[in-house]
């Protein structure tokens, strides 16, 4: 099952594991939302994960 995190801008990060989807959303945030990246920690991101 895929894990996903939906960004408020519409981007959807996908991964096979929690770690993979967190890395993908961090990369997206680094590129598109650098200020937000500094405010969100790993536990926040884990709480955003949905399983498809």
VEXVEX-429303 format. One record per residue: residue number from 1; x, y, z of N, C-alpha, C, O in turn. Coordinates in steps of 0.1 Angstrom, whole numbers, plus 5000, padded with zeros to 4 digits. Example, Ala and Ser with C-alpha at 12.3 -4.5 7.8 and 13.67 -1.06 7.14 Angstrom:
<recs>
REC:dose:nu:nv:nw:cau:cav:caw:cu:cv:cw:ou:ov:ow
REC:1:5132:4943:5078:5123:4955:5078:5132:4967:5078:5142:4967:5085;
REC:2:5128:4978:5071:5137:4989:5071:5129:5000:5079:5134:5011:5080;
</recs>
This chain:
<recs>
REC:dose:nu:nv:nw:cau:cav:caw:cu:cv:cw:ou:ov:ow
REC:1:5008:4988:5000:5000:5000:5000:5009:5012:5000:5019:5013:5007;
REC:2:5005:5022:4992:5012:5035:4991:5009:5043:5004:4998:5043:5009;
REC:3:5019:5051:5008:5017:5061:5018:5017:5074:5010:5025:5076:5001;
REC:4:5008:5084:5014:5008:5097:5007:5008:5108:5018:5003:5106:5029;
REC:5:5013:5119:5014:5011:5132:5021:5006:5142:5011:5013:5144:5001;
REC:6:4995:5148:5014:4990:5159:5005:4994:5172:5010:4991:5176:5022;
REC:7:5001:5180:5002:5005:5193:5005:4994:5203:5003:4985:5200:4994;
REC:8:4993:5213:5010:4983:5224:5009:4983:5230:4995:4973:5235:4991;
REC:9:4994:5229:4987:4994:5235:4974:4989:5225:4963:4988:5229:4952;
REC:10:4986:5213:4967:4981:5203:4958:4990:5192:4954:4986:5182:4948;
REC:11:5003:5194:4957:5013:5183:4955:5010:5171:4964:5006:5173:4975;
REC:12:5012:5159:4958:5010:5147:4966:5023:5139:4965:5027:5135:4955;
REC:13:5028:5137:4977:5041:5129:4979:5036:5114:4981:5026:5112:4988;
REC:14:5043:5105:4974:5040:5091:4975:5052:5083:4979:5063:5086:4974;
REC:15:5050:5072:4986:5061:5063:4989:5056:5050:4994:5045:5049:4999;
REC:16:5065:5040:4994:5062:5026:4998:5062:5025:5014:5056:5017:5020;
REC:17:5070:5034:5020:5072:5034:5034:5070:5048:5040:5070:5058:5032;
REC:18:5069:5049:5053:5067:5062:5059:5080:5071:5056:5079:5083:5053;
REC:19:5091:5065:5057:5104:5072:5055:5105:5077:5041:5109:5089:5038;
REC:20:5101:5069:5031:5101:5073:5017:5092:5085:5014:5096:5095:5007;
REC:21:5080:5085:5019:5071:5096:5017:5075:5108:5024:5073:5119:5019;
REC:22:5081:5107:5036:5086:5118:5043:5097:5125:5036:5098:5137:5035;
REC:23:5106:5117:5031:5117:5122:5023:5112:5130:5010:5117:5140:5007;
REC:24:5102:5124:5004:5097:5131:4992:5090:5144:4995:5092:5154:4988;
REC:25:5082:5144:5006:5076:5157:5010:5086:5167:5015:5084:5179:5012;
REC:26:5096:5163:5022:5107:5172:5026:5114:5178:5013:5117:5190:5013;
REC:27:5117:5170:5003:5123:5175:4991:5114:5186:4984:5118:5196:4980;
REC:28:5101:5183:4984:5091:5192:4978:5091:5205:4986:5091:5216:4981;
REC:29:5090:5204:5000:5090:5215:5008:5103:5224:5007:5103:5236:5007;
REC:30:5114:5217:5006:5127:5224:5004:5127:5233:4991:5132:5244:4992;
REC:31:5121:5227:4981:5120:5235:4968:5109:5245:4968:5112:5256:4963;
REC:32:5098:5242:4973:5086:5251:4971:5082:5258:4984:5075:5269:4983;
REC:33:5085:5253:4996:5080:5259:5008:5091:5259:5019:5089:5253:5030;
REC:34:5103:5265:5016:5114:5265:5026:5111:5270:5040:5116:5265:5049;
REC:35:5102:5280:5041:5099:5285:5054:5091:5275:5062:5093:5273:5074;
REC:36:5082:5268:5055:5074:5257:5062:5083:5246:5066:5081:5240:5077;
REC:37:5093:5242:5058:5102:5231:5062:5108:5233:5075:5110:5223:5083;
REC:38:5112:5245:5079:5118:5248:5092:5108:5247:5103:5113:5245:5115;
REC:39:5095:5248:5101:5085:5247:5111:5079:5234:5114:5073:5231:5124;
REC:40:5081:5224:5105:5075:5211:5106:5086:5200:5109:5096:5199:5102;
REC:41:5083:5193:5119:5093:5182:5122:5088:5168:5118:5076:5167:5112;
REC:42:5096:5158:5120:5092:5145:5115:5079:5140:5120:5071:5133:5113;
REC:43:5077:5142:5133:5064:5137:5139:5052:5144:5133:5042:5138:5132;
REC:44:5053:5157:5130:5042:5164:5123:5040:5157:5110:5028:5154:5106;
REC:45:5050:5154:5102:5049:5148:5089:5043:5134:5090:5034:5130:5082;
REC:46:5047:5126:5100:5041:5113:5102:5026:5114:5105:5019:5105:5100;
REC:47:5022:5124:5111:5007:5125:5114:4999:5129:5102:4987:5127:5101;
REC:48:5006:5134:5091:5000:5137:5079:4998:5126:5069:4992:5127:5059;
REC:49:5005:5114:5072:5005:5103:5063:4992:5096:5062:4985:5094:5072;
REC:50:4987:5094:5050:4975:5086:5047:4980:5073:5040:4990:5074:5032;
REC:51:4972:5063:5041:4975:5050:5035:4965:5048:5024:4953:5049:5026;
REC:52:4970:5045:5012:4960:5043:5000:4961:5028:4997:4954:5024:4987;
</recs>
